[in-house]
Amino acid sequence: MIASQSAQRSALGDTLRLAWMLAQRDIRNRYASSYAGVVWTIGVPLLFALINVVVFSILMNGRMGVQYGNIPFAVFYFLPFTLWSFFSDVTVRSTGILREYAYLINKIAFPFWVLPLIPLASAMLTQAILLSITAVLMFHYGVPLGDTAIWFLPLWLITVLLAVGVAYAISALAVFVHDLAQIVPVVINIMFWLTPILYPATLVKEHGALWVRSLIMDYNPFYYLVEMSRHAVFGTAPISVFALVNLALVALFVLFIGTELFRKLRPGFADVI
């Protein structure tokens, strides 16, 4: 029994090392192999973010509410955007990750359940850059870290679990439904605007219709991730442990559904790809 458990741990360690090796190769292919790779994967999202900051800092002037009235809009936006960029990057890339590595799927002994994990490394690199920009902005504007800033770490982990769960589900479905490569980016874009990243949630509470408030605030886990990340880092409100636990349970449920769907559809991958 002990020998069997040791062998399983060794096999898992070897598989995770393989995943890390593939992730490193993925980063080199995306960033080091061409100058355009850096521009498209980091420069374009950053330009998009800067345009949003310039435009919405004007539109949101005087409309940030009591909680965020003293927070510069650039800091208000960039902090939750770091979480969103990670989730969206992993989700969008998952639509084609199995086809991208189709030559490995046909190898019987290859543990291709690691393939949906490959985009995590490059997404984390982009997120690290955005977090660095957020830190610089907070220093520039003199925004101090809240006493509850440590709670940002579990919120980040919940985001990772959500992204992995969705990635497993979408990567498996995309093998059989090719249109997901076009559908998922559109859905992600809609979700971005339905999440209070560019605007404070108070605008939705005060001016949104009941069904809009329900869609944005009740059934959208990213609403809670966005608001709680701001409250944690800026110290604008206490962190609800109950809400944090519920978010973690939702993330674990999504992870379970995603991995189970991947496992159920896995036998058909080699026949389709």
Secondary structure in CASP SS format (residue, H / E / C, confidence):
PFRMAT SS
TARGET T0000
AUTHOR 0000-0000-0000
METHOD secondary structure of the structure
MODEL  1
M C 1.00
I H 1.00
A H 1.00
S H 1.00
Q H 1.00
S H 1.00
A H 1.00
Q H 1.00
R H 1.00
S H 1.00
A H 1.00
L H 1.00
G H 1.00
D H 1.00
T H 1.00
L H 1.00
R H 1.00
L H 1.00
A H 1.00
W H 1.00
M H 1.00
L H 1.00
A H 1.00
Q H 1.00
R H 1.00
D H 1.00
I H 1.00
R H 1.00
N H 1.00
R H 1.00
Y H 1.00
A H 1.00
S C 1.00
S C 1.00
Y H 1.00
A H 1.00
G H 1.00
V H 1.00
V H 1.00
W H 1.00
T H 1.00
I H 1.00
G H 1.00
V H 1.00
P H 1.00
L H 1.00
L H 1.00
F H 1.00
A H 1.00
L H 1.00
I H 1.00
N H 1.00
V H 1.00
V H 1.00
V H 1.00
F H 1.00
S H 1.00
I H 1.00
L H 1.00
M C 1.00
N C 1.00
G C 1.00
R C 1.00
M C 1.00
G C 1.00
V C 1.00
Q C 1.00
Y C 1.00
G C 1.00
N C 1.00
I C 1.00
P C 1.00
F H 1.00
A H 1.00
V H 1.00
F H 1.00
Y H 1.00
F H 1.00
L H 1.00
P H 1.00
F H 1.00
T H 1.00
L H 1.00
W H 1.00
S H 1.00
F H 1.00
F H 1.00
S H 1.00
D H 1.00
V H 1.00
T H 1.00
V H 1.00
R H 1.00
S H 1.00
T C 1.00
G C 1.00
I H 1.00
L H 1.00
R H 1.00
E H 1.00
Y C 1.00
A H 1.00
Y H 1.00
L H 1.00
I H 1.00
N C 1.00
K C 1.00
I C 1.00
A C 1.00
F C 1.00
P C 1.00
F H 1.00
W H 1.00
V H 1.00
L H 1.00
P H 1.00
L H 1.00
I C 1.00
P H 1.00
L H 1.00
A H 1.00
S H 1.00
A H 1.00
M H 1.00
L H 1.00
T H 1.00
Q H 1.00
A H 1.00
I H 1.00
L H 1.00
L H 1.00
S H 1.00
I H 1.00
T H 1.00
A H 1.00
V H 1.00
L H 1.00
M H 1.00
F H 1.00
H H 1.00
Y H 1.00
G C 1.00
V C 1.00
P C 1.00
L C 1.00
G C 1.00
D C 1.00
T C 1.00
A H 1.00
I H 1.00
W H 1.00
F H 1.00
L H 1.00
P H 1.00
L H 1.00
W H 1.00
L H 1.00
I H 1.00
T H 1.00
V H 1.00
L H 1.00
L H 1.00
A H 1.00
V H 1.00
G H 1.00
V H 1.00
A H 1.00
Y H 1.00
A H 1.00
I H 1.00
S H 1.00
A H 1.00
L H 1.00
A H 1.00
V H 1.00
F H 1.00
V C 1.00
H C 1.00
D C 1.00
L H 1.00
A H 1.00
Q H 1.00
I H 1.00
V H 1.00
P H 1.00
V H 1.00
V H 1.00
I H 1.00
N H 1.00
I H 1.00
M H 1.00
F H 1.00
W H 1.00
L C 1.00
T C 1.00
P C 1.00
I C 1.00
L C 1.00
Y C 1.00
P C 1.00
A H 1.00
T H 1.00
L H 1.00
V H 1.00
K H 1.00
E H 1.00
H H 1.00
G C 1.00
A C 1.00
L H 1.00
W H 1.00
V H 1.00
R H 1.00
S H 1.00
L H 1.00
I H 1.00
M H 1.00
D H 1.00
Y C 1.00
N C 1.00
P H 1.00
F H 1.00
Y H 1.00
Y H 1.00
L H 1.00
V H 1.00
E H 1.00
M H 1.00
S H 1.00
R H 1.00
H H 1.00
A H 1.00
V H 1.00
F H 1.00
G C 1.00
T C 1.00
A C 1.00
P C 1.00
I C 1.00
S C 1.00
V H 1.00
F H 1.00
A H 1.00
L H 1.00
V H 1.00
N H 1.00
L H 1.00
A H 1.00
L H 1.00
V H 1.00
A H 1.00
L H 1.00
F H 1.00
V H 1.00
L H 1.00
F H 1.00
I H 1.00
G H 1.00
T H 1.00
E H 1.00
L H 1.00
F H 1.00
R H 1.00
K H 1.00
L H 1.00
R H 1.00
P H 1.00
G H 1.00
F H 1.00
A H 1.00
D H 1.00
V H 1.00
I C 1.00
END
